[in-house]
Amino acid sequence: MLASMSPQAADPVVRERLIEAAARVLGEEGPSGLSTRKLAAEVGTSTMAVYTHFGGLPGLVHAVVDEGFTRLAQHMADIPHSDDPVIDLAMLATAYRSNALDNPHLYAVMFGSVPLGGLRPTRDEEGRETFDVLQAAVQRAMDAGALDAGNAEAVAGQLWSSLHGYVMLELAGFMRAEDGAVDDVLWPMMANLIKSLGAQGRQTEAETEVVKKALTGRQTNRSRSARRSR
């Protein structure tokens, strides 16, 4: 019965709203608060919609994780290549943070901040595509001589770990942009890490400051553009 009605009943709008609702419930209440009845009531659909679109709650949680990484990949894909691979690498940090702030509940679920118990997806490939983007940017900077040649995967892991740590603290309210944390903590942290990886230490303090200003300026422009688009 389910198989026969799924193709006719599938609705991309309902599917997206169920994902958003599930992410919010998981982020605020954990898996104990997740039920087909609650989701159906919030979205304004039937409980059958969860099975029609996802096959059940485990499939819905998988879809939440997939959607989180899809949005992250879209944010990172918006960063074009410039003549400066270090600035490009740093700009991926702005896209990463922007995605987390735009999708806090999805971010919490996709990176395991929400305990999911038996609903936790067992696959680990969801985040690989976005990590590959960061690793490719690191390799490009190494190939250009802007970073010391080395293990691009390991360096990308260092950058991701540092950025993720800051973003988690910001989402938890321990780092506040209005208190100057972005300018005083995030961008100096990223600039210092990039500087430490610079080709034979060639990046000077002045160059580090340029990176910080470029990051801050571009992030401000992105925020203004976002506000205008609304």
N, C-alpha and C positions, 0 to 999 in steps of 0.2 A: 504493500500500500504506500509506504513512504517513498519507495523508489519510483513508483508511477506518478506521484504528485510533485516530486521535487523539481523536475524541469519546468512545470507549469507555474509553480508557486514561488520560485526563486525571484527575489526582488533585491537588486543591488543597494537600494536605499535602505531597506529594512536590514540587510546584512551589515551595512556600515554602522547603522544606529545600534544594532546589537553589540557590535565590537566595542563601540564607544561606551555603551552602558556597562558592559562586562568589565572593561578596563577601569571604569570609575568605581564600580562595586568592589573589585578586587583590591584597588588601591586604598579604598576607605574602610572596607570591612573584612577583607581577606576572603579566602575560599568558602568559609562557613556562611558568608552572606550571599553567595552566588546560587541562584536557583532559576529554573526556567520560568517559574511563575512570576518572580520579581522582575526579571528582565522583560518578559512579555508585557507586564503592566506598565513598566517605564517607557517602553518603546511604542506601546499601543498596538500590539499584535497578539497572536495566539502563542501558546507554549510550543505548538507544533513547529513554529518558525525556526526555533533553535535547532531542531532535528532536520528540518528541510534544508537549512543553509550550512549546518556544521556537523550533523550526525549526532549531536549531543554536546554536553558541557565540555568534555575534554577537547573535542574538535574546535569548540569556540575559543578555548584558552590558547590552543595552537594558533588560531587565526589572529588572536590579539597580539601574540608575539610576532607573527609574520608581518602584521600590519605595522607594528612598531618599527621593525627593521626596514620595511619598505619606505616608510616616511623618512627615516634617517638617511637611507640611500638617496632619496629624492633631494633632501637638503644638501647633501654633500655633492651631488651631481650638479647642483646650481653653481658651484665654484668653478669658474673657468681657469684655464692655464694662463699665466702671465709670463713675462720675461724673468721673473724672480721666483724660483721654485721654493725658496724659504718662505716668502710671503704667501705663496699658494698653500704651502703646508700649514702655516699658521691660520690661514683663512678657513681651513677645514675645521679648526677649533671653533670658530664662530658659528659655523653651520651646525656642528655637533651640539653646542650649547643652545642655540636657537631652537633646534628640534626638541631638546629635552624640556625647555621652558614652554614650548607650544603644546607638548604632549606629555605632561608629567605622569599621568596614570599609565599610559602605554609604556613610558620609559621605566617606571618602577616594575612593571610586570616583565618586560623583556629582559631586564638585567637581574632578575631574581630578588629584588628588594621586597617583594611580596611573597610570603611563604605559600606555596601552592599545593603542597602535599602530593597526593596522587595525580593531581591535574598538571603537574610540571611536565612540559614537553621533554622527551628524552633526546631529541635531536640537537645537534650543536652547529648545524650548518647555517642557521638563519642569519647570524651576525658575520659570517665569513665574507660576504660580498662587501659590506661596508669596511671591514678591516682591510680587505684587499685594496680598497681605494686609498686608505691611509698608507699602507705599505708601498703602493706604487708611487705615491707622492714622496715618500722618504727615499725610495730608490732613485727617483728623478733628481732629487736634491743631491744625492751622493754622486750620481753620474755627472752632474754639473760642477762638482767640486765644492758645493756649498756646505756639505756635511762630509765628515770623514767617511771613507769607504768602510763598510762593515756589514753586519747582519741587519738588513733592512727590516726583517720581520721582528727582530728583538727591539730595535729602535722604535718601530711603530708601536710595539707593546708598551714601551716606556711612556711614549707620548699619550697613548690612549689611557693608560693607568692613571697618569697625573690628571688628565682632563676629566676623566670619569669621577675621580675622587672629589675634585672641586665641584663638579655639577651635582653630585649627590649631596654635598654639604649645602649647596645653594638651594636645592629643592627642599631640603630639610629645614631651611631657614637659618642656618648657621653662617652662611655667607650672603650678604645682602647688597645688591647692586646699588641701592639708594644710599648705602653707607660707604660706598667707594670700593667695595671688594673686587669688582671687575678690574678697575684700574690699578688697585694697590696689591692685589693678590693674583688674580687669574693671568692677566697679560704678562706681568713680571715673571711669574712662574714659567709660563710657556717660553718667554724670551730667554730666560736663564737656561732652561733645558736645551733649547735650540742652540744657544750660544755654546754650551758645554759640548755639544755634538759638532760644532763648527769645524770646518776643515783646518786642522792644526791650530785651533784656537784663533783663527784670523778675525773672527767677528769682534769688533771693538765695542766699547761701551756705547759709543755714538750710534753704531749700527744697531745695537740692541734696542736703543731708544727709538730708532726709526721703526723697527718691527713693532714695538709697543704702540707707537702712535698710529701706525698703519692699521693695526688691529682695532684699536679703539675708534678710530675715525670710520673705518668701514662698518664696524658694528653699529655705530650711531646712525650712519646713512641707511643701513638695512632697517633699523628700527623706525626711522622717519618714513621710509618707503612703505613699510608695513602699515603704519598708521594712516598714511594717505590712501592706501588701497582699501582700507576699511571704510 
